[in-house]
Amino acid sequence: QVQLVESGGGLVQAGGSLRLSCAASGRTFSSYAMGWFRQAPGKSREFVAYINWSGDRTVYADSAKGRFTISRDNAKNTVYLQMNSLKPEDTAVYYCAAATSNPRSAPSYEYWGQGTQVTVSS
């Protein structure tokens, strides 16, 4: 069992940056691949970024490439999402998730956090 708690969301102006964190409980965190998803009002949950258990493989949505960076610190049981050059269309609730066989597929993730709100003003 893994419990995930996101933090770091907030209100930022367009062009600004935020760093999201996802703290995991459980001794097996380092064995899980991790992902970030987001869901805007009235829209379905969409894939943002993925990192494998060791951190040497990452996958990004086209919307995140070049602006977002996913990383992890297994010693701290934490995964991060550094978001730069934020745009109003990045406004959403951001979720971290653990354990998957298909990085881009939300149903393939076994554990989910409660989400953190990111709002980007124009």
C-alpha positions as CSV (number, residue, x, y, z in Angstrom):
1,Q,0.0,0.0,0.0
2,V,1.3,3.5,-0.9
3,Q,-0.2,6.8,0.2
4,L,0.6,9.9,-1.8
5,V,0.3,13.5,-0.7
6,E,0.8,16.3,-3.2
7,S,1.9,19.9,-2.3
8,G,3.3,23.0,-3.9
9,G,0.3,24.1,-5.9
10,G,-0.9,27.7,-5.9
11,L,-1.6,30.8,-7.9
12,V,1.1,32.1,-10.3
13,Q,1.2,34.5,-13.1
14,A,1.8,33.4,-16.7
15,G,5.5,32.8,-17.3
16,G,6.1,31.9,-13.7
17,S,7.2,28.6,-12.1
18,L,6.0,26.2,-9.5
19,R,7.5,23.0,-8.1
20,L,5.1,20.3,-7.1
21,S,6.0,17.6,-4.6
22,C,4.5,14.2,-4.0
23,A,5.4,12.6,-0.8
24,A,4.9,8.8,-0.5
25,S,4.5,6.6,2.5
26,G,5.6,3.0,2.4
27,R,8.9,1.3,2.2
28,T,8.4,0.2,-1.4
29,F,8.3,3.6,-3.0
30,S,11.6,3.2,-4.8
31,S,10.2,0.2,-6.6
32,Y,7.3,2.1,-8.2
33,A,7.2,4.1,-11.4
34,M,5.5,7.5,-10.8
35,G,3.4,9.8,-12.9
36,W,1.8,13.2,-12.8
37,F,-1.6,13.9,-14.3
38,R,-3.8,16.9,-14.4
39,Q,-7.5,17.6,-14.7
40,A,-9.0,21.0,-15.6
41,P,-12.7,21.8,-14.9
42,G,-15.0,20.0,-17.4
43,K,-12.1,18.0,-18.9
44,S,-10.9,14.5,-18.5
45,R,-7.7,13.7,-16.6
46,E,-4.7,13.9,-18.8
47,F,-1.1,12.6,-18.6
48,V,1.6,15.1,-17.9
49,A,4.8,13.2,-17.0
50,Y,6.2,9.8,-16.0
51,I,9.4,8.6,-14.3
52,N,10.5,5.0,-13.8
53,W,11.6,3.6,-10.5
54,S,15.3,4.5,-10.9
55,G,14.8,7.9,-12.4
56,D,16.7,7.2,-15.6
57,R,13.6,7.1,-17.9
58,T,11.1,9.9,-18.3
59,V,8.2,10.5,-20.6
60,Y,6.4,13.7,-21.1
61,A,3.1,14.9,-22.7
62,D,3.7,17.2,-25.7
63,S,2.2,20.0,-23.7
64,A,4.9,19.5,-21.0
65,K,8.0,19.0,-23.1
66,G,10.6,21.7,-22.6
67,R,8.8,23.3,-19.8
68,F,8.2,20.7,-17.1
69,T,10.7,18.3,-15.5
70,I,9.9,15.3,-13.4
71,S,12.4,13.9,-10.9
72,R,12.5,11.7,-7.9
73,D,14.4,11.3,-4.7
74,N,14.0,7.7,-3.5
75,A,15.8,8.5,-0.2
76,K,13.1,11.0,0.6
77,N,10.2,9.0,-0.9
78,T,9.3,12.0,-3.0
79,V,8.7,12.8,-6.7
80,Y,8.7,16.3,-8.0
81,L,7.3,18.2,-11.0
82,Q,9.2,21.4,-11.8
83,M,6.9,23.6,-14.0
84,N,8.4,26.6,-15.8
85,S,7.0,29.0,-18.3
86,L,3.5,28.3,-17.0
87,K,0.5,29.2,-19.2
88,P,-3.1,29.8,-18.3
89,E,-4.0,26.5,-20.0
90,D,-1.9,24.7,-17.4
91,T,-4.5,25.6,-14.8
92,A,-5.8,22.3,-13.3
93,V,-5.7,20.0,-10.3
94,Y,-2.5,18.1,-10.5
95,Y,-2.3,14.5,-9.3
96,C,0.6,12.2,-8.7
97,A,0.1,8.5,-9.1
98,A,2.2,5.3,-8.5
99,A,2.7,1.9,-10.1
100,T,2.0,1.5,-13.7
101,S,2.8,-0.7,-16.7
102,N,1.7,2.0,-19.2
103,P,3.1,5.5,-18.4
104,R,0.4,7.5,-20.3
105,S,-2.6,5.6,-19.2
106,A,-4.4,6.8,-16.0
107,P,-6.2,3.5,-15.4
108,S,-2.9,1.6,-15.3
109,Y,-1.8,3.5,-12.1
110,E,-2.7,1.8,-8.9
111,Y,-2.3,4.6,-6.3
112,W,-3.4,8.2,-6.5
113,G,-3.0,11.3,-4.4
114,Q,-5.7,13.8,-3.6
115,G,-4.4,16.5,-5.9
116,T,-3.1,20.0,-5.6
117,Q,-4.6,23.0,-7.4
118,V,-2.4,25.0,-9.8
119,T,-3.9,28.3,-11.2
120,V,-2.1,30.3,-13.8
121,S,-3.3,33.9,-14.3
122,S,-2.9,35.7,-17.6
